Amino acid sequence: MEFDKKDKRLISYLYHNYREPLTKIGKACQMSRDQVEYRIKKYEGQGLIKKYLTIFNYDLLGYHEVIIVWIKLKSGKEQIRKELEKMDSVLSVGDILSKYDIFVNFIFKNKKDFEEKFYQFIKKHESKIADYSLSIATDIQFYPLKFFGELNAEQSYRVVSSENKIKLTKKDLKLLKAIEKNGREKIINLSAEIGLSSELIIYKLKQFYKNKVILGIRLFLGMENFGFYFGLSRLKLKNLDEELKDKIKGFCKNHKNINALFFGISDYNCQIQSFYQKEAELRQTLRDINNKFSKEIMDSELLLIENEGRVKTLPF
Protein backbone atom coordinates (compact mmCIF):
# COMPACT_ATOMS: atom_id res chain seq x y z
CA MET A 1 0.00 0.00 0.00
CA GLU A 2 1.40 3.36 -1.06
CA PHE A 3 0.56 6.35 1.15
CA ASP A 4 -0.31 9.52 -0.74
CA LYS A 5 -0.71 12.94 0.87
CA LYS A 6 -4.40 12.38 1.57
CA ASP A 7 -3.70 9.03 3.24
CA LYS A 8 -1.06 10.59 5.47
CA ARG A 9 -3.30 13.52 6.38
CA LEU A 10 -6.25 11.25 7.18
CA ILE A 11 -4.24 8.71 9.18
CA SER A 12 -2.68 11.53 11.22
CA TYR A 13 -6.10 12.98 11.95
CA LEU A 14 -7.76 9.67 12.82
CA TYR A 15 -4.82 8.49 14.90
CA HIS A 16 -5.42 10.93 17.69
CA ASN A 17 -8.86 12.48 17.62
CA TYR A 18 -12.30 12.29 19.14
CA ARG A 19 -15.46 10.62 17.84
CA GLU A 20 -16.32 12.85 14.91
CA PRO A 21 -18.68 12.52 11.94
CA LEU A 22 -17.14 11.69 8.58
CA THR A 23 -18.18 15.09 7.21
CA LYS A 24 -16.15 16.93 9.86
CA ILE A 25 -13.17 14.62 9.34
CA GLY A 26 -13.38 15.25 5.59
CA LYS A 27 -13.45 19.01 6.06
CA ALA A 28 -10.39 18.91 8.33
CA CYS A 29 -8.52 16.67 5.86
CA GLN A 30 -9.71 18.51 2.72
CA MET A 31 -11.63 15.49 1.43
CA SER A 32 -15.25 14.63 0.72
CA ARG A 33 -17.26 12.50 3.12
CA ASP A 34 -17.35 9.65 0.59
CA GLN A 35 -13.58 9.77 0.14
CA VAL A 36 -13.07 9.57 3.90
CA GLU A 37 -15.47 6.63 4.21
CA TYR A 38 -13.84 4.77 1.30
CA ARG A 39 -10.30 5.20 2.64
CA ILE A 40 -11.22 4.23 6.19
CA LYS A 41 -12.83 1.00 4.94
CA LYS A 42 -9.70 0.35 2.87
CA TYR A 43 -7.46 0.84 5.92
CA GLU A 44 -9.63 -1.49 7.98
CA GLY A 45 -9.81 -4.13 5.24
CA GLN A 46 -6.04 -4.16 4.72
CA GLY A 47 -5.27 -4.35 8.44
CA LEU A 48 -3.77 -0.88 8.75
CA ILE A 49 -6.45 0.12 11.28
CA LYS A 50 -6.74 -2.77 13.74
CA LYS A 51 -8.87 -1.06 16.37
CA TYR A 52 -10.20 2.31 17.53
CA LEU A 53 -8.84 2.52 21.06
CA THR A 54 -10.73 4.57 23.62
CA ILE A 55 -8.36 6.19 26.11
CA PHE A 56 -9.72 6.47 29.65
CA ASN A 57 -8.76 8.42 32.74
CA TYR A 58 -7.89 5.44 34.91
CA ASP A 59 -7.79 7.27 38.22
CA LEU A 60 -11.43 8.27 37.79
CA LEU A 61 -12.29 4.61 37.24
CA GLY A 62 -10.49 3.59 40.44
CA TYR A 63 -7.34 2.15 38.82
CA HIS A 64 -4.28 3.99 40.07
CA GLU A 65 -1.31 1.84 39.06
CA VAL A 66 -0.13 1.51 35.46
CA ILE A 67 2.91 -0.76 35.48
CA ILE A 68 5.09 -1.69 32.52
CA VAL A 69 7.06 -4.94 32.75
CA TRP A 70 9.81 -6.24 30.45
CA ILE A 71 10.51 -9.97 30.62
CA LYS A 72 13.48 -12.03 29.45
CA LEU A 73 12.49 -15.64 28.81
CA LYS A 74 14.28 -18.96 28.73
CA SER A 75 11.39 -20.72 26.97
CA GLY A 76 7.61 -20.84 26.52
CA LYS A 77 7.18 -17.43 24.91
CA GLU A 78 3.92 -18.14 23.05
CA GLN A 79 2.36 -19.87 26.05
CA ILE A 80 3.21 -16.98 28.37
CA ARG A 81 2.00 -14.38 25.87
CA LYS A 82 -1.36 -16.11 25.50
CA GLU A 83 -1.78 -16.43 29.26
CA LEU A 84 -0.96 -12.77 29.81
CA GLU A 85 -3.39 -11.60 27.11
CA LYS A 86 -6.25 -13.38 28.91
CA MET A 87 -5.64 -11.55 32.19
CA ASP A 88 -8.07 -8.71 33.00
CA SER A 89 -5.24 -6.60 34.41
CA VAL A 90 -3.21 -6.76 31.17
CA LEU A 91 -3.85 -3.99 28.63
CA SER A 92 -1.40 -5.23 25.98
CA VAL A 93 1.52 -7.56 25.30
CA GLY A 94 4.16 -7.27 22.59
CA ASP A 95 7.54 -8.56 21.46
CA ILE A 96 10.89 -6.86 21.98
CA LEU A 97 14.01 -7.33 19.89
CA SER A 98 16.85 -6.61 22.27
CA LYS A 99 17.58 -7.11 25.96
CA TYR A 100 14.13 -8.57 26.74
CA ASP A 101 11.66 -10.78 24.86
CA ILE A 102 8.23 -9.35 25.69
CA PHE A 103 6.69 -6.30 27.33
CA VAL A 104 3.44 -6.18 29.30
CA ASN A 105 1.29 -3.17 30.17
CA PHE A 106 -0.53 -3.87 33.44
CA ILE A 107 -3.15 -1.82 35.27
CA PHE A 108 -4.26 -2.38 38.87
CA LYS A 109 -6.29 -0.59 41.50
CA ASN A 110 -3.32 -0.47 43.86
CA LYS A 111 0.26 -1.72 44.30
CA LYS A 112 -0.78 -4.49 46.70
CA ASP A 113 -3.07 -6.00 44.07
CA PHE A 114 -0.25 -5.88 41.52
CA GLU A 115 2.27 -7.38 43.92
CA GLU A 116 0.02 -10.33 44.75
CA LYS A 117 -0.98 -11.23 41.19
CA PHE A 118 2.34 -10.46 39.48
CA TYR A 119 4.48 -12.50 41.85
CA GLN A 120 2.03 -15.39 41.62
CA PHE A 121 2.59 -15.28 37.87
CA ILE A 122 6.38 -15.07 38.26
CA LYS A 123 6.40 -18.04 40.66
CA LYS A 124 4.24 -20.10 38.32
CA HIS A 125 6.66 -19.54 35.42
CA GLU A 126 9.96 -19.24 37.29
CA SER A 127 11.49 -22.04 35.20
CA LYS A 128 10.75 -20.07 32.00
CA ILE A 129 11.58 -16.53 33.15
CA ALA A 130 15.24 -15.52 33.15
CA ASP A 131 14.85 -11.89 34.24
CA TYR A 132 12.42 -8.98 34.34
CA SER A 133 12.33 -5.24 34.87
CA LEU A 134 9.37 -3.06 35.81
CA SER A 135 8.39 0.59 35.96
CA ILE A 136 5.51 2.07 37.97
CA ALA A 137 4.15 4.85 35.77
CA THR A 138 3.69 8.26 37.34
CA ASP A 139 2.87 10.16 34.15
CA ILE A 140 1.94 8.89 30.68
CA GLN A 141 1.43 11.26 27.76
CA PHE A 142 0.29 10.45 24.23
CA TYR A 143 1.05 12.79 21.34
CA PRO A 144 -0.33 13.16 17.81
CA LEU A 145 1.18 11.13 14.99
CA LYS A 146 3.33 13.98 13.70
CA PHE A 147 5.34 11.74 11.36
CA PHE A 148 2.80 12.24 8.55
CA GLY A 149 2.27 15.93 9.24
CA GLU A 150 0.83 17.52 12.35
CA LEU A 151 -2.69 18.98 12.28
CA ASN A 152 -3.79 21.83 14.52
CA ALA A 153 -6.87 19.94 15.68
CA GLU A 154 -4.79 17.27 17.39
CA GLN A 155 -4.10 17.45 21.11
CA SER A 156 -1.89 15.53 23.51
CA TYR A 157 -3.30 14.03 26.70
CA ARG A 158 -2.18 12.28 29.87
CA VAL A 159 -3.72 9.07 31.21
CA VAL A 160 -2.35 9.12 34.75
CA SER A 161 -3.55 11.88 37.07
CA SER A 162 -4.53 12.46 40.69
CA GLU A 163 -8.28 12.44 40.18
CA ASN A 164 -10.74 10.88 42.63
CA LYS A 165 -12.91 7.96 41.56
CA ILE A 166 -16.36 8.86 40.24
CA LYS A 167 -19.60 6.93 40.65
CA LEU A 168 -20.80 5.04 37.57
CA THR A 169 -24.05 3.17 37.04
CA LYS A 170 -24.28 -0.32 35.52
CA LYS A 171 -25.43 1.30 32.26
CA ASP A 172 -22.44 3.65 32.37
CA LEU A 173 -20.04 0.73 32.76
CA LYS A 174 -21.76 -1.17 29.96
CA LEU A 175 -21.40 1.86 27.69
CA LEU A 176 -17.72 2.27 28.55
CA LYS A 177 -17.10 -1.41 27.76
CA ALA A 178 -18.88 -1.03 24.40
CA ILE A 179 -16.83 2.06 23.56
CA GLU A 180 -13.66 0.19 24.56
CA LYS A 181 -14.38 -2.46 21.92
CA ASN A 182 -14.77 0.16 19.21
CA GLY A 183 -14.15 3.84 19.86
CA ARG A 184 -16.05 4.82 16.70
CA GLU A 185 -19.06 2.55 17.15
CA LYS A 186 -22.26 4.09 15.75
CA ILE A 187 -24.66 5.64 18.23
CA ILE A 188 -27.55 3.54 16.95
CA ASN A 189 -25.58 0.36 17.63
CA LEU A 190 -24.59 1.55 21.09
CA SER A 191 -28.22 2.37 21.80
CA ALA A 192 -29.33 -1.15 20.88
CA GLU A 193 -26.54 -2.81 22.88
CA ILE A 194 -26.90 -0.70 26.04
CA GLY A 195 -30.68 -0.42 26.02
CA LEU A 196 -30.77 3.38 26.15
CA SER A 197 -32.08 5.94 23.67
CA SER A 198 -29.70 7.47 21.14
CA GLU A 199 -30.23 10.87 22.74
CA LEU A 200 -29.22 9.57 26.16
CA ILE A 201 -26.17 7.78 24.70
CA ILE A 202 -25.04 11.04 23.09
CA TYR A 203 -25.59 12.92 26.36
CA LYS A 204 -23.63 10.35 28.38
CA LEU A 205 -20.72 10.38 25.93
CA LYS A 206 -20.57 14.17 26.09
CA GLN A 207 -20.50 13.98 29.88
CA PHE A 208 -17.74 11.36 29.80
CA TYR A 209 -15.64 13.68 27.65
CA LYS A 210 -16.54 16.77 29.68
CA ASN A 211 -15.62 15.07 32.97
CA LYS A 212 -12.51 13.54 31.36
CA VAL A 213 -13.56 9.97 31.96
CA ILE A 214 -12.89 9.46 28.25
CA LEU A 215 -9.81 11.34 27.07
CA GLY A 216 -9.93 10.56 23.38
CA ILE A 217 -9.74 8.01 20.59
CA ARG A 218 -6.43 6.63 19.36
CA LEU A 219 -5.84 4.27 16.45
CA PHE A 220 -4.22 0.92 16.99
CA LEU A 221 -2.30 0.60 13.74
CA GLY A 222 -0.91 -2.54 12.14
CA MET A 223 2.05 -0.56 10.85
CA GLU A 224 4.66 -3.32 10.67
CA ASN A 225 3.10 -4.82 7.53
CA PHE A 226 3.47 -1.38 5.92
CA GLY A 227 7.09 -0.83 6.93
CA PHE A 228 6.62 1.36 10.02
CA TYR A 229 7.90 0.55 13.52
CA PHE A 230 8.12 1.70 17.12
CA GLY A 231 11.26 2.07 19.21
CA LEU A 232 11.43 2.74 22.94
CA SER A 233 14.30 4.72 24.50
CA ARG A 234 14.66 3.97 28.21
CA LEU A 235 16.55 6.73 30.00
CA LYS A 236 18.07 6.86 33.45
CA LEU A 237 17.92 10.54 34.33
CA LYS A 238 19.44 12.32 37.30
CA ASN A 239 17.58 15.05 39.17
CA LEU A 240 14.24 14.32 37.49
CA ASP A 241 12.31 17.26 38.94
CA GLU A 242 9.24 19.01 37.53
CA GLU A 243 11.36 21.50 35.60
CA LEU A 244 13.17 18.71 33.74
CA LYS A 245 9.89 16.85 33.17
CA ASP A 246 8.37 19.96 31.57
CA LYS A 247 11.44 20.36 29.38
CA ILE A 248 11.18 16.74 28.21
CA LYS A 249 7.43 17.04 27.60
CA GLY A 250 7.94 20.11 25.42
CA PHE A 251 10.67 18.36 23.45
CA CYS A 252 8.57 15.20 22.89
CA LYS A 253 5.42 17.09 21.98
CA ASN A 254 7.21 18.93 19.19
CA HIS A 255 9.45 16.17 17.87
CA LYS A 256 8.29 14.71 14.56
CA ASN A 257 9.00 11.07 15.44
CA ILE A 258 7.92 10.91 19.09
CA ASN A 259 4.39 9.75 19.89
CA ALA A 260 4.47 8.80 23.60
CA LEU A 261 6.27 9.63 26.84
CA PHE A 262 6.36 7.76 30.15
CA PHE A 263 7.77 8.79 33.51
CA GLY A 264 7.98 6.17 36.22
CA ILE A 265 9.58 4.78 39.35
CA SER A 266 12.38 2.48 38.23
CA ASP A 267 16.07 2.54 37.32
CA TYR A 268 15.07 3.93 33.92
CA ASN A 269 12.71 6.68 35.03
CA CYS A 270 11.87 8.04 31.58
CA GLN A 271 10.78 6.25 28.40
CA ILE A 272 10.29 7.88 25.03
CA GLN A 273 8.50 6.02 22.24
CA SER A 274 9.44 6.82 18.63
CA PHE A 275 7.64 6.09 15.37
CA TYR A 276 9.81 5.55 12.32
CA GLN A 277 10.04 3.95 8.89
CA LYS A 278 13.77 4.01 8.13
CA GLU A 279 16.61 3.20 10.50
CA ALA A 280 18.10 6.63 9.81
CA GLU A 281 14.97 8.25 11.27
CA LEU A 282 15.31 6.26 14.49
CA ARG A 283 19.02 7.08 14.69
CA GLN A 284 18.28 10.79 14.26
CA THR A 285 15.66 10.69 17.02
CA LEU A 286 18.17 9.05 19.36
CA ARG A 287 20.76 11.69 18.48
CA ASP A 288 18.21 14.45 19.15
CA ILE A 289 17.38 12.99 22.57
CA ASN A 290 21.03 12.56 23.53
CA ASN A 291 22.03 16.02 22.31
CA LYS A 292 19.15 17.71 24.13
CA PHE A 293 19.55 15.91 27.45
CA SER A 294 23.20 14.82 27.47
CA LYS A 295 23.83 16.42 30.87
CA GLU A 296 20.87 14.65 32.48
CA ILE A 297 21.20 11.15 30.96
CA MET A 298 23.23 8.77 33.12
CA ASP A 299 22.40 5.66 31.11
CA SER A 300 20.10 4.59 28.28
CA GLU A 301 18.99 1.59 26.26
CA LEU A 302 16.94 1.05 23.13
CA LEU A 303 14.13 -1.53 22.93
CA LEU A 304 12.67 -2.34 19.50
CA ILE A 305 8.95 -3.04 19.75
CA GLU A 306 6.95 -5.26 17.41
CA ASN A 307 4.01 -7.64 17.17
CA GLU A 308 1.82 -5.98 19.78
CA GLY A 309 -1.16 -8.31 19.97
CA ARG A 310 -4.66 -7.72 21.27
CA VAL A 311 -4.90 -4.33 22.91
CA LYS A 312 -7.62 -3.27 25.34
CA THR A 313 -7.97 -0.13 27.39
CA LEU A 314 -10.24 -1.32 30.22
CA PRO A 315 -9.30 -3.85 32.92
CA PHE A 316 -12.86 -5.15 33.34
DOZA-686138 format. One record per residue (C-alpha): residue number from 1; x, y, z. Coordinates in steps of 0.2 Angstrom, whole numbers, always signed. Layout:
<pts>
+-----+-------+-------+-------+
:   k :    xx :    yy :    zz :
+-----+-------+-------+-------+
: NUM :     X :     Y :     Z :
...
+-----+-------+-------+-------+
</pts>
This chain:
<pts>
+-----+-------+-------+-------+
:   k :    xx :    yy :    zz :
+-----+-------+-------+-------+
:   1 :    +0 :    +0 :    +0 :
:   2 :    +7 :   +17 :    -5 :
:   3 :    +3 :   +32 :    +6 :
:   4 :    -2 :   +48 :    -4 :
:   5 :    -4 :   +65 :    +4 :
:   6 :   -22 :   +62 :    +8 :
:   7 :   -19 :   +45 :   +16 :
:   8 :    -5 :   +53 :   +27 :
:   9 :   -16 :   +68 :   +32 :
:  10 :   -31 :   +56 :   +36 :
:  11 :   -21 :   +44 :   +46 :
:  12 :   -13 :   +58 :   +56 :
:  13 :   -30 :   +65 :   +60 :
:  14 :   -39 :   +48 :   +64 :
:  15 :   -24 :   +42 :   +74 :
:  16 :   -27 :   +55 :   +88 :
:  17 :   -44 :   +62 :   +88 :
:  18 :   -61 :   +61 :   +96 :
:  19 :   -77 :   +53 :   +89 :
:  20 :   -82 :   +64 :   +75 :
:  21 :   -93 :   +63 :   +60 :
:  22 :   -86 :   +58 :   +43 :
:  23 :   -91 :   +75 :   +36 :
:  24 :   -81 :   +85 :   +49 :
:  25 :   -66 :   +73 :   +47 :
:  26 :   -67 :   +76 :   +28 :
:  27 :   -67 :   +95 :   +30 :
:  28 :   -52 :   +95 :   +42 :
:  29 :   -43 :   +83 :   +29 :
:  30 :   -49 :   +93 :   +14 :
:  31 :   -58 :   +77 :    +7 :
:  32 :   -76 :   +73 :    +4 :
:  33 :   -86 :   +62 :   +16 :
:  34 :   -87 :   +48 :    +3 :
:  35 :   -68 :   +49 :    +1 :
:  36 :   -65 :   +48 :   +20 :
:  37 :   -77 :   +33 :   +21 :
:  38 :   -69 :   +24 :    +6 :
:  39 :   -51 :   +26 :   +13 :
:  40 :   -56 :   +21 :   +31 :
:  41 :   -64 :    +5 :   +25 :
:  42 :   -49 :    +2 :   +14 :
:  43 :   -37 :    +4 :   +30 :
:  44 :   -48 :    -7 :   +40 :
:  45 :   -49 :   -21 :   +26 :
:  46 :   -30 :   -21 :   +24 :
:  47 :   -26 :   -22 :   +42 :
:  48 :   -19 :    -4 :   +44 :
:  49 :   -32 :    +1 :   +56 :
:  50 :   -34 :   -14 :   +69 :
:  51 :   -44 :    -5 :   +82 :
:  52 :   -51 :   +12 :   +88 :
:  53 :   -44 :   +13 :  +105 :
:  54 :   -54 :   +23 :  +118 :
:  55 :   -42 :   +31 :  +131 :
:  56 :   -49 :   +32 :  +148 :
:  57 :   -44 :   +42 :  +164 :
:  58 :   -39 :   +27 :  +175 :
:  59 :   -39 :   +36 :  +191 :
:  60 :   -57 :   +41 :  +189 :
:  61 :   -61 :   +23 :  +186 :
:  62 :   -52 :   +18 :  +202 :
:  63 :   -37 :   +11 :  +194 :
:  64 :   -21 :   +20 :  +200 :
:  65 :    -7 :    +9 :  +195 :
:  66 :    -1 :    +8 :  +177 :
:  67 :   +15 :    -4 :  +177 :
:  68 :   +25 :    -8 :  +163 :
:  69 :   +35 :   -25 :  +164 :
:  70 :   +49 :   -31 :  +152 :
:  71 :   +53 :   -50 :  +153 :
:  72 :   +67 :   -60 :  +147 :
:  73 :   +62 :   -78 :  +144 :
:  74 :   +71 :   -95 :  +144 :
:  75 :   +57 :  -104 :  +135 :
:  76 :   +38 :  -104 :  +133 :
:  77 :   +36 :   -87 :  +125 :
:  78 :   +20 :   -91 :  +115 :
:  79 :   +12 :   -99 :  +130 :
:  80 :   +16 :   -85 :  +142 :
:  81 :   +10 :   -72 :  +129 :
:  82 :    -7 :   -81 :  +128 :
:  83 :    -9 :   -82 :  +146 :
:  84 :    -5 :   -64 :  +149 :
:  85 :   -17 :   -58 :  +136 :
:  86 :   -31 :   -67 :  +145 :
:  87 :   -28 :   -58 :  +161 :
:  88 :   -40 :   -44 :  +165 :
:  89 :   -26 :   -33 :  +172 :
:  90 :   -16 :   -34 :  +156 :
:  91 :   -19 :   -20 :  +143 :
:  92 :    -7 :   -26 :  +130 :
:  93 :    +8 :   -38 :  +127 :
:  94 :   +21 :   -36 :  +113 :
:  95 :   +38 :   -43 :  +107 :
:  96 :   +54 :   -34 :  +110 :
:  97 :   +70 :   -37 :   +99 :
:  98 :   +84 :   -33 :  +111 :
:  99 :   +88 :   -36 :  +130 :
: 100 :   +71 :   -43 :  +134 :
: 101 :   +58 :   -54 :  +124 :
: 102 :   +41 :   -47 :  +128 :
: 103 :   +33 :   -31 :  +137 :
: 104 :   +17 :   -31 :  +147 :
: 105 :    +6 :   -16 :  +151 :
: 106 :    -3 :   -19 :  +167 :
: 107 :   -16 :    -9 :  +176 :
: 108 :   -21 :   -12 :  +194 :
: 109 :   -31 :    -3 :  +208 :
: 110 :   -17 :    -2 :  +219 :
: 111 :    +1 :    -9 :  +222 :
: 112 :    -4 :   -22 :  +233 :
: 113 :   -15 :   -30 :  +220 :
: 114 :    -1 :   -29 :  +208 :
: 115 :   +11 :   -37 :  +220 :
: 116 :    +0 :   -52 :  +224 :
: 117 :    -5 :   -56 :  +206 :
: 118 :   +12 :   -52 :  +197 :
: 119 :   +22 :   -63 :  +209 :
: 120 :   +10 :   -77 :  +208 :
: 121 :   +13 :   -76 :  +189 :
: 122 :   +32 :   -75 :  +191 :
: 123 :   +32 :   -90 :  +203 :
: 124 :   +21 :  -101 :  +192 :
: 125 :   +33 :   -98 :  +177 :
: 126 :   +50 :   -96 :  +186 :
: 127 :   +57 :  -110 :  +176 :
: 128 :   +54 :  -100 :  +160 :
: 129 :   +58 :   -83 :  +166 :
: 130 :   +76 :   -78 :  +166 :
: 131 :   +74 :   -59 :  +171 :
: 132 :   +62 :   -45 :  +172 :
: 133 :   +62 :   -26 :  +174 :
: 134 :   +47 :   -15 :  +179 :
: 135 :   +42 :    +3 :  +180 :
: 136 :   +28 :   +10 :  +190 :
: 137 :   +21 :   +24 :  +179 :
: 138 :   +18 :   +41 :  +187 :
: 139 :   +14 :   +51 :  +171 :
: 140 :   +10 :   +44 :  +153 :
: 141 :    +7 :   +56 :  +139 :
: 142 :    +1 :   +52 :  +121 :
: 143 :    +5 :   +64 :  +107 :
: 144 :    -2 :   +66 :   +89 :
: 145 :    +6 :   +56 :   +75 :
: 146 :   +17 :   +70 :   +69 :
: 147 :   +27 :   +59 :   +57 :
: 148 :   +14 :   +61 :   +43 :
: 149 :   +11 :   +80 :   +46 :
: 150 :    +4 :   +88 :   +62 :
: 151 :   -13 :   +95 :   +61 :
: 152 :   -19 :  +109 :   +73 :
: 153 :   -34 :  +100 :   +78 :
: 154 :   -24 :   +86 :   +87 :
: 155 :   -20 :   +87 :  +106 :
: 156 :    -9 :   +78 :  +118 :
: 157 :   -17 :   +70 :  +133 :
: 158 :   -11 :   +61 :  +149 :
: 159 :   -19 :   +45 :  +156 :
: 160 :   -12 :   +46 :  +174 :
: 161 :   -18 :   +59 :  +185 :
: 162 :   -23 :   +62 :  +203 :
: 163 :   -41 :   +62 :  +201 :
: 164 :   -54 :   +54 :  +213 :
: 165 :   -65 :   +40 :  +208 :
: 166 :   -82 :   +44 :  +201 :
: 167 :   -98 :   +35 :  +203 :
: 168 :  -104 :   +25 :  +188 :
: 169 :  -120 :   +16 :  +185 :
: 170 :  -121 :    -2 :  +178 :
: 171 :  -127 :    +6 :  +161 :
: 172 :  -112 :   +18 :  +162 :
: 173 :  -100 :    +4 :  +164 :
: 174 :  -109 :    -6 :  +150 :
: 175 :  -107 :    +9 :  +138 :
: 176 :   -89 :   +11 :  +143 :
: 177 :   -86 :    -7 :  +139 :
: 178 :   -94 :    -5 :  +122 :
: 179 :   -84 :   +10 :  +118 :
: 180 :   -68 :    +1 :  +123 :
: 181 :   -72 :   -12 :  +110 :
: 182 :   -74 :    +1 :   +96 :
: 183 :   -71 :   +19 :   +99 :
: 184 :   -80 :   +24 :   +84 :
: 185 :   -95 :   +13 :   +86 :
: 186 :  -111 :   +20 :   +79 :
: 187 :  -123 :   +28 :   +91 :
: 188 :  -138 :   +18 :   +85 :
: 189 :  -128 :    +2 :   +88 :
: 190 :  -123 :    +8 :  +105 :
: 191 :  -141 :   +12 :  +109 :
: 192 :  -147 :    -6 :  +104 :
: 193 :  -133 :   -14 :  +114 :
: 194 :  -134 :    -4 :  +130 :
: 195 :  -153 :    -2 :  +130 :
: 196 :  -154 :   +17 :  +131 :
: 197 :  -160 :   +30 :  +118 :
: 198 :  -148 :   +37 :  +106 :
: 199 :  -151 :   +54 :  +114 :
: 200 :  -146 :   +48 :  +131 :
: 201 :  -131 :   +39 :  +124 :
: 202 :  -125 :   +55 :  +115 :
: 203 :  -128 :   +65 :  +132 :
: 204 :  -118 :   +52 :  +142 :
: 205 :  -104 :   +52 :  +130 :
: 206 :  -103 :   +71 :  +130 :
: 207 :  -103 :   +70 :  +149 :
: 208 :   -89 :   +57 :  +149 :
: 209 :   -78 :   +68 :  +138 :
: 210 :   -83 :   +84 :  +148 :
: 211 :   -78 :   +75 :  +165 :
: 212 :   -63 :   +68 :  +157 :
: 213 :   -68 :   +50 :  +160 :
: 214 :   -64 :   +47 :  +141 :
: 215 :   -49 :   +57 :  +135 :
: 216 :   -50 :   +53 :  +117 :
: 217 :   -49 :   +40 :  +103 :
: 218 :   -32 :   +33 :   +97 :
: 219 :   -29 :   +21 :   +82 :
: 220 :   -21 :    +5 :   +85 :
: 221 :   -12 :    +3 :   +69 :
: 222 :    -5 :   -13 :   +61 :
: 223 :   +10 :    -3 :   +54 :
: 224 :   +23 :   -17 :   +53 :
: 225 :   +15 :   -24 :   +38 :
: 226 :   +17 :    -7 :   +30 :
: 227 :   +35 :    -4 :   +35 :
: 228 :   +33 :    +7 :   +50 :
: 229 :   +39 :    +3 :   +68 :
: 230 :   +41 :    +9 :   +86 :
: 231 :   +56 :   +10 :   +96 :
: 232 :   +57 :   +14 :  +115 :
: 233 :   +71 :   +24 :  +123 :
: 234 :   +73 :   +20 :  +141 :
: 235 :   +83 :   +34 :  +150 :
: 236 :   +90 :   +34 :  +167 :
: 237 :   +90 :   +53 :  +172 :
: 238 :   +97 :   +62 :  +186 :
: 239 :   +88 :   +75 :  +196 :
: 240 :   +71 :   +72 :  +187 :
: 241 :   +62 :   +86 :  +195 :
: 242 :   +46 :   +95 :  +188 :
: 243 :   +57 :  +107 :  +178 :
: 244 :   +66 :   +94 :  +169 :
: 245 :   +49 :   +84 :  +166 :
: 246 :   +42 :  +100 :  +158 :
: 247 :   +57 :  +102 :  +147 :
: 248 :   +56 :   +84 :  +141 :
: 249 :   +37 :   +85 :  +138 :
: 250 :   +40 :  +101 :  +127 :
: 251 :   +53 :   +92 :  +117 :
: 252 :   +43 :   +76 :  +114 :
: 253 :   +27 :   +85 :  +110 :
: 254 :   +36 :   +95 :   +96 :
: 255 :   +47 :   +81 :   +89 :
: 256 :   +41 :   +74 :   +73 :
: 257 :   +45 :   +55 :   +77 :
: 258 :   +40 :   +55 :   +95 :
: 259 :   +22 :   +49 :   +99 :
: 260 :   +22 :   +44 :  +118 :
: 261 :   +31 :   +48 :  +134 :
: 262 :   +32 :   +39 :  +151 :
: 263 :   +39 :   +44 :  +168 :
: 264 :   +40 :   +31 :  +181 :
: 265 :   +48 :   +24 :  +197 :
: 266 :   +62 :   +12 :  +191 :
: 267 :   +80 :   +13 :  +187 :
: 268 :   +75 :   +20 :  +170 :
: 269 :   +64 :   +33 :  +175 :
: 270 :   +59 :   +40 :  +158 :
: 271 :   +54 :   +31 :  +142 :
: 272 :   +51 :   +39 :  +125 :
: 273 :   +43 :   +30 :  +111 :
: 274 :   +47 :   +34 :   +93 :
: 275 :   +38 :   +30 :   +77 :
: 276 :   +49 :   +28 :   +62 :
: 277 :   +50 :   +20 :   +44 :
: 278 :   +69 :   +20 :   +41 :
: 279 :   +83 :   +16 :   +52 :
: 280 :   +91 :   +33 :   +49 :
: 281 :   +75 :   +41 :   +56 :
: 282 :   +77 :   +31 :   +72 :
: 283 :   +95 :   +35 :   +73 :
: 284 :   +91 :   +54 :   +71 :
: 285 :   +78 :   +53 :   +85 :
: 286 :   +91 :   +45 :   +97 :
: 287 :  +104 :   +58 :   +92 :
: 288 :   +91 :   +72 :   +96 :
: 289 :   +87 :   +65 :  +113 :
: 290 :  +105 :   +63 :  +118 :
: 291 :  +110 :   +80 :  +112 :
: 292 :   +96 :   +89 :  +121 :
: 293 :   +98 :   +80 :  +137 :
: 294 :  +116 :   +74 :  +137 :
: 295 :  +119 :   +82 :  +154 :
: 296 :  +104 :   +73 :  +162 :
: 297 :  +106 :   +56 :  +155 :
: 298 :  +116 :   +44 :  +166 :
: 299 :  +112 :   +28 :  +156 :
: 300 :  +101 :   +23 :  +141 :
: 301 :   +95 :    +8 :  +131 :
: 302 :   +85 :    +5 :  +116 :
: 303 :   +71 :    -8 :  +115 :
: 304 :   +63 :   -12 :   +98 :
: 305 :   +45 :   -15 :   +99 :
: 306 :   +35 :   -26 :   +87 :
: 307 :   +20 :   -38 :   +86 :
: 308 :    +9 :   -30 :   +99 :
: 309 :    -6 :   -42 :  +100 :
: 310 :   -23 :   -39 :  +106 :
: 311 :   -25 :   -22 :  +115 :
: 312 :   -38 :   -16 :  +127 :
: 313 :   -40 :    -1 :  +137 :
: 314 :   -51 :    -7 :  +151 :
: 315 :   -47 :   -19 :  +165 :
: 316 :   -64 :   -26 :  +167 :
+-----+-------+-------+-------+
</pts>
